Amino acid sequence: MIKVHHLNDSRSQRVLWLLEELGLDYEVIRYERDAATRLAPPALLAIHPLGKSPVIEDGDIKVAETGAVVEYLLETYSAGRLRPLAGTEDARRFTYWLHYAEGSAMPPLLLKLVFSMLPQRAPGLVKPLVKGISAKALTSFVDPQLRAHVGFWESELGRSEWFAGDQFTAADIMMSFPVEAGADRAFAPAAQPRLKAFLEKIHARPAYQRALERGGAYSYA
């Protein structure tokens, strides 16, 4: 049975969702973030040297990094499901979104989180200085980047119903976390009707809901 080392409120929720979409049996091994730092617990270091989640174990095979896990599961178990036919334009879009989700979409979202949290964590004497620097970084660099990405997502969903074409694929699973995190910290869903519809559709999928039951509390749902 596949084992999923799953951290709450993390990108590994997508792995549980994919497993549910594929109808595979799996075991969830849960880890909880530190309530103060929001960091993963040291116990994850015993699973992977970087102490990150998700990590899956499939017999003697261990795979880390969400995109790599998704590719492994699709290659091993999907029998062509949840991905477009190879060699098509949709397949090229699928590959793009599969890698874009982590490679381009997540860095500005992470910067938004970091700079938003810095002032409250700074020592009292330097708090005003840190607040000013953080605000400048957000307004001059991070927020414009996020507006560009959100506009791109909204526009691309105007080309087809899903990110890689008119059929739901694992690219939509990969893009779920950036869009959910973006709705939490980068855009108002009401102002982005296509992204709002995307979120409503994925949240209504039975496999998504089953994954939530298995994974536990998830702030972005």
N, C-alpha and C positions, 0 to 999 in steps of 0.2 A: 504493500500500500504506500502511496505517496505521502510523505510527511511535509507539512508546510510550517516553517518557523515564522510565525506571524506576529508582527508588532502592531499594537492598537494605533488607530488613526494614522496609518501609513499606507504606502503604495502597495504593500503586500495584499491589501484588500482586493486588488485587481486579480491577483493570482487565484484567490478563492473563487471569485466570480467566474474566471475562465474555466476552472475545474468544474464548476457547477454547469456551465454552458456545455461542456464536453461530456457531462454525466459520469465523471470519474470518481472513484472512491478515494478519500484522502483523510488524513488525520491532521488536526490543527494543534500545534504546540504554541501556546500563547506566551507573549512577553509584554510587559506593561512599561510604558514610558515613565521616567521620573516625573512626578507631579510638578516639581519646581523648575527643573531644567528642560523638560520635555525631551530629554535624550533617551536613547535606548539603554536598557540595563546591561551591566557587564556580562551577564550570562550569555549574551549573544556572541561574545568573543570566543566562546568555546565552539561555536558553530562555524564562524567565519572570522578571519583575522581582522577585518574592519568592523566587526560587531554590528553589521547592518542587516536589515530585513527588506525584502523576502529572501529566504533560502529554502530550496526544496531538496529533499532526499528521495530518490527513486531507486530503491535497492542500494547498490554500491555507487550510484551516480549522485553527485551533489552539484546543484546549479544555483548560482547567486546572480543578482542584478535582474530587475523586473523584465526588461526586454529580452534578456537571454533566457529567462525562465519561460516566458511566453513562446519564444521561438522553439525551445526544446519541447514544450508540451504540444505545440502544433505539429512539429515534425514527427513526434513519437506517437501521438494519440488521435490527431484530428481527422485523419483520413480525408483531407481536403476540406473539411468543414471550417467555417469562420475565417476563410481567406479566399481571395479571388483566384481565378484560374491563372496559372503562371503565363507570363508573356503578354498579358493584357495591360491596358492603360490603368485599369483598376488595381492590378497587381503592383504596378509601379507606385501608384498613390498609396497603396497599403504599406509597402516598404518604407515610403517616406514618413507617413504618420507614425508607424511603429517606432522609428528612431527619433523623429522630431519630438515626440511626447517627453522624452527624457533629455535629449540633447539640446534642444532650443527652448522648449516651453517652460521647463522647471527652473532653470537658473534665475530668471527675473522674479518668479514667484517665491523662491527661497530668499532672494535678496529683500523682497518686500517684507517677508516674515522677520528676517534678522534685523533690518533697520527699524522696523516697528517695535521690536522688543528691546532694542538696546537702551533707550532712555530709562525705562523702568528698572533695568538691571544695573545701571551705572551707579557708582558711589555718589552719595549726596552732594559733595562739593563739586563734582564735575558733571552732574546731571544736566544742568542748563546747557553746557557746552556740547555734550553728547546729543542732547535733544536737537540743538541747532544743526549739527553736522548731519544727523540722521534725516532731518527734515529736508535739508538741501540735497542729500543724495537721492531721496525719494522723489522730490519734485523735479530735479534736473536730469535724472537718469533712469531710475527704476520705473516710475509711473509712466513716462512716455514709452518705454519699451513695452510695458504691459498693455497699454492702449493699442499699440501696433499689433501685438500678438492677438489680443481679443478681437480686434477688427478683422484680422486675417481669418480667425476661426469662424466668425460670423459670416464672412464672405464665402469661405469655402463650403460651408453648409448650404449655401445657395446654389451650388453646382450640382449637388446630389443630396439624397436624404441622409446619408451617413458620410463619414469622413473619407472612406475609400470607395464610394459608389453608392448604388441604391440598395445594396444588401448589407445588413449588420455584419461586422467582422471583428476580429481581435484588435484591429486598429482603433476601433471605438472603445474597446475596453482599455487600451493603453491611454487614449486621450481622456478617459473619464476623470482621472485624478487631476490633471491640469485644469480641466474645465470646472470640476467641483471646487478645487482650491481657488481658482480664479473667481468663482461666484462668491466665495467666502471673503476674499481680500482684494479683488481687482476690478470687479464690475457688478452692476446691478442687473440680475437676470431680466427684469422687466424692460430694460433698455436694449437688450439683445435677444429679440424674439426667437431666432433660430437656435441659439445656445440654450435658451430657456426650454424650447421644445425638445432639444437633445437630452437635457437633464431629465425632463419629465418622462421621456421614452425609456431611458436606461433604468431609471428608478422603478419603473413599472414592470420591468422584466422579471419573471419568476425566479430565474437563476440569480439575478442581482439580489433579490430579497432573501433567497436561501443563503447566499454568501454572507449577508449581514447577520443572519441568525447564527451562522457558524463562527464568524469572526468577532462578534461582540460589538460593543459601542464603537461608532464611527462618526466623527463629527461632521463629515462633509456630505453625508447622505441627505 
